[in-house]
Amino acid sequence: MSSLRPDIYTLTTLRKLSASSVRTHASSTQSSGRGAAPTADGRRTQVIVENTYRTEPDAKFPVRKVREIIKDVLESRLEEERYKPEESNELAKELTEVIKERVKALRVPRYKLVCFVQLGTGKKSEVQVSSQCIWNPDIDTYADFTFRNHHMFAVGIVWGMYYE
């Protein structure tokens, strides 16, 4: 009979947690655990957040908007640019960061972003870019844009993968 007591307590605790998605505990000890924040009286408050178990997003990944962001960044930055192999690595990193920050500003909830930019010379070069991963084709997606001028090309891709 005593072995059932912890199960009953756990079930009662789970029911209380189910009633609200966030519950706080105040303790008088000065613990430095993750998620603990000091209160006015010196106590630490630990926030316990219950899982949502959402398997589908509230809002889909905005492919058109992301494609426009990639297009805008690549065209505005590379319009008169010439391909310089010694500088292309840093330029690709810079473009990737700018694109990633602008896509993050869209605040699409629960999507993980992967951003990729590849630069190359425009002298009759041809490149095929491929990627492979496991994803849900109904939810996960990507946006891409290819920029070309007389001196270089750039391929920008942003993958949006839903994070449950």
C-alpha positions in Angstrom: 0.0 0.0 0.0 2.9 2.4 0.7 4.2 1.8 -2.8 1.0 3.4 -4.2 1.5 6.7 -2.2 4.2 8.1 -4.5 2.1 7.3 -7.6 -1.0 9.0 -6.1 1.2 12.0 -5.3 2.6 12.1 -8.8 -0.8 11.8 -10.3 -2.1 14.7 -8.1 0.9 16.8 -9.0 0.4 16.1 -12.7 -3.3 17.1 -12.5 -2.3 20.4 -10.8 0.3 21.0 -13.6 -2.3 20.3 -16.2 -4.6 23.0 -14.8 -2.1 25.7 -15.8 0.8 25.4 -18.1 3.2 27.3 -15.8 3.7 26.8 -12.1 6.2 28.5 -9.8 7.9 27.1 -6.7 9.6 29.3 -4.1 12.3 27.9 -2.0 14.2 29.5 0.9 17.5 27.9 -0.2 19.8 29.8 -2.4 20.1 27.4 -5.3 21.6 28.4 -8.6 19.7 26.0 -10.9 18.7 26.8 -14.4 15.5 28.8 -14.7 15.9 30.1 -11.2 15.5 33.8 -10.7 16.0 35.7 -7.4 12.9 37.4 -5.9 12.9 40.6 -3.8 13.3 38.7 -0.5 16.3 36.7 -1.8 14.4 33.5 -2.6 14.8 31.7 -5.9 11.7 31.0 -8.0 11.9 28.1 -10.4 9.5 28.1 -13.3 8.3 24.7 -14.5 6.8 24.8 -18.0 4.7 21.9 -19.2 5.2 20.5 -22.7 2.6 21.6 -25.3 2.8 18.5 -27.5 2.0 20.5 -30.6 2.9 18.5 -33.6 1.7 21.1 -36.2 2.4 24.9 -36.3 -0.1 27.6 -35.7 1.4 29.5 -38.7 3.2 28.0 -41.7 6.7 29.1 -42.7 6.3 32.1 -44.9 8.2 30.9 -48.0 7.3 34.0 -50.2 8.5 36.5 -47.6 11.7 34.6 -46.9 12.4 34.3 -50.7 11.9 38.1 -50.9 14.3 38.6 -48.0 17.0 36.4 -49.7 16.4 38.2 -53.0 16.6 41.7 -51.4 19.8 40.9 -49.5 21.6 39.3 -52.4 20.6 41.9 -55.0 21.3 44.9 -52.8 24.7 43.6 -51.6 26.0 42.0 -54.8 24.7 44.1 -57.6 28.0 45.7 -58.5 30.2 43.1 -56.7 33.0 41.2 -58.5 33.9 37.7 -57.4 37.1 37.7 -55.3 38.0 34.2 -54.1 40.1 35.5 -51.1 37.1 37.5 -49.8 34.2 35.2 -50.8 34.3 33.2 -47.5 33.8 36.3 -45.3 31.2 37.7 -47.7 29.2 34.5 -47.7 29.2 34.5 -43.8 28.1 38.1 -43.8 25.3 37.5 -46.2 24.2 34.4 -44.2 24.0 36.4 -41.0 22.1 39.3 -42.6 19.5 36.9 -44.1 19.2 34.9 -40.9 18.6 38.0 -38.8 16.0 39.3 -41.2 14.1 36.0 -41.3 14.3 35.8 -37.5 12.6 39.3 -37.4 9.5 37.7 -39.0 9.1 35.8 -35.7 7.8 32.6 -37.0 7.2 30.6 -33.8 8.7 27.1 -33.3 10.7 27.0 -36.5 14.4 26.3 -36.5 16.3 28.0 -39.3 19.3 26.9 -41.3 20.7 29.5 -43.7 23.2 28.9 -46.5 24.9 31.1 -49.0 27.2 29.9 -51.8 29.2 32.3 -54.0 31.0 31.6 -57.2 32.6 33.1 -60.3 30.2 34.0 -63.1 32.5 32.8 -65.9 30.3 30.1 -67.5 30.3 28.2 -64.3 27.6 25.8 -63.3 26.9 24.5 -59.8 24.4 22.1 -58.5 23.5 22.4 -54.8 21.7 19.6 -53.0 20.8 18.9 -49.4 19.4 16.0 -47.5 17.7 15.6 -44.2 14.7 13.9 -42.6 11.7 16.2 -42.3 7.9 16.4 -42.5 7.0 17.5 -46.1 3.7 18.9 -44.8 5.3 21.3 -42.3 9.0 21.7 -43.1 10.0 23.7 -46.1 12.6 26.0 -47.6 13.0 29.2 -49.6 15.8 29.9 -52.1 17.0 32.4 -54.6 19.8 32.5 -57.2 21.5 35.8 -58.0 23.6 36.3 -61.1 25.5 39.3 -62.5 28.3 39.4 -65.1 31.0 38.6 -62.5 29.5 36.2 -60.1 26.6 34.1 -58.8 25.2 33.5 -55.4 22.7 30.9 -54.1 20.9 31.6 -50.9 18.8 29.0 -49.1 16.9 29.1 -45.9 15.4 25.9 -44.5 12.5 26.2 -41.9 12.1 23.1 -39.9 9.3 22.8 -37.3 10.5 22.2 -33.8 7.9 20.2 -31.7 
